[in-house]
Amino acid sequence: MSLDKKTDEFYVRLLEQLRGDTTWPAPYLYKFIVPADNQKIADIEAIFDETGAAITTRDSSKGTFTSVSIKVTMDTPEKVVEKYKQVSSIEGVISL
């Protein structure tokens, strides 16, 4: 199975789950792991720039990775998935 197919299936399942158990608009918590790279963190922050998101970061114990948590109110499940897709274009980012 190709990575794109797995990714598409993940987003379809996520959409179904978000539609089923959440009333929108709603707060949503994104979590990402990124290599400790200020540019990559800035790129993620820029994606959420105009959303009024609360963004927190924490470095790993060895300082090689940074966790990025983003709490933001999203209007629809589709917009949640759209942000995941935008962040996935940044190389080395792992979505949790």
N, C-alpha and C positions, 0 to 999 in steps of 0.2 A: 504494500500500500504506500502510495507516495505521501510525502510530508504534507503537501498541499491538501490532499484528500483528508488526511487526519486532522489537519488544522480546520478545514471547512466543517467537518463533523463536530469538532469541539465547539465551534461558534454556533452551530445549529442547536446543539444540546444546551449550551449556555443560554441562548435566546429563549428556548422552551422553558428552561428552569426559571429565568427571570420573569417571563410573562406569567408563569403559573403561581409564583409565590410572593410577588411584590406588587404593591400599588404604586404607580408612577405619577409624578416625579418622586424620587426616593434617594436617600443618601446611599452611596456605594463606596466601598473600600477597594482600591486597586493596590496590589503588592507586586513589586518587581525586584529582581536581583540583577545588578549590573556590575561589570568589572569596575574597579575603583578608577573611574575616568570622569573627571569633572565635565568634559564636553558631552558625554553620553547622558549624564544626569541633567545637564542644562537642556539637552534635546528633549528629554522626557518632560521636564518642567514646562518647556515651551508648548508642548502639545496640550497641556492643561492650563495654559496661561490665562485665557479669558473665561475660565469656568468658576473662579473664586475658590479653587481647591485649596485645602490645607495639605501641604506637602512636608513630610518629615523624612529624614535620611539617617541611616545608622551604618557605620563602617563595621565590617567583620573583624574578628579578633586579630587576624593577621594583616588586616588592611588591604586585602586583595580584592574584596567585593564590597559593594554598598547596597543595602536594602533601601528601597524607596517605597514609602507608603503614601497614598494619595486618597484623601477623603473628600468626596465631592458629591453634590446633589446632581443627579442625572435625570433628564426628562423622560427618556424611554429606554427600553432594553436595547433597541437598535443603536442608540447613541453610546451605550456602554461598550458594545461590541466594536463600534467604529473606533473608539479610543484604543481598545486593545490592538486592533489592526494597525493603527497609526504607530503605536509604540513598537509593534513587532517588526517594523521596518528598520529599527535601530539595531545594528549588529551587536550580538552578545547579550542582549537583554532576555532574561527569563521571566515569564509571567507566572505568578503563583495564584 
